Amino acid sequence: MRYRLVFVLSSRRSQTEEIARRQISTLVNFGDGIVCPDKWGTFEPLKTPFNAEDIDIPVQGLSKPQGNFHYRKGKPVQLSGEIYNRTHPSTARFPSPLFTNYWVGRFEGKWVDRVGIRTVRECVSEMFMVSGADFGFLTTEADMEAKNQRKPVMSYQGLTLDSGIPGMYWINFFSEGLAKWLGIDSFPKRLAASKQLAGSGVLLEFCESPGECRDIEAIQRQRTAIEWLGPEKFFDIRFPNRSATLPWESIPIPDILSSD
């Protein structure tokens, strides 16, 4: 079966040079370079070879306001992604959005089958922690689109925390502060497996494999979880223009984990 995994990470932390270096270093160092890009750039098509021994230029570019880092590995493509610095320049007329550090990526199914689900889960967990992210998820592309599609157009408002927590997916990542506010410490174990992350945060996993994430049983557990946690806190594609109000001023900004 052909499939693709996608992940999204959102953080309130300003995209500093230190964080940019930690993020790109994670791609270089994780699993002895198993996710290290071979091409990079700031826009498509990506033509510049990625030099894992010298990441200063991409780090500096990403740390600037409105900077970004696009990467790709393999031919045919095995994985790809983009990290965005959504901070506005100091001269901008409007303030920066609350969530300024945004990372989205994709893993092709054949590559996932070769390296294993556990490796992908650990990789995204580390990306989440080095980013100091508030929330993240890992799921299949089909699952993400199903939860963000309202005919005749796609709505991706739910993919950032600006419109509330972006639903429940196969694997969900919460910062320690967000998890505490949601009450995940008392979350029913019958709905999802939970795991404390090594740095700071909690992982909720609704099924063992990505192939199960669109099964009715998994979807029903996710819906029950949202009802248990409070549906007013979540993005809902049925009401795409409705924004949830979360008390971010009282939820601590997560610490960041070193990628060394």
Order of alpha helices (4+ residues) and beta strands (2+ residues): beta-alpha-beta-beta-alpha-beta-beta-beta-alpha-alpha-beta-alpha-beta-beta-beta-alpha-beta-beta-alpha
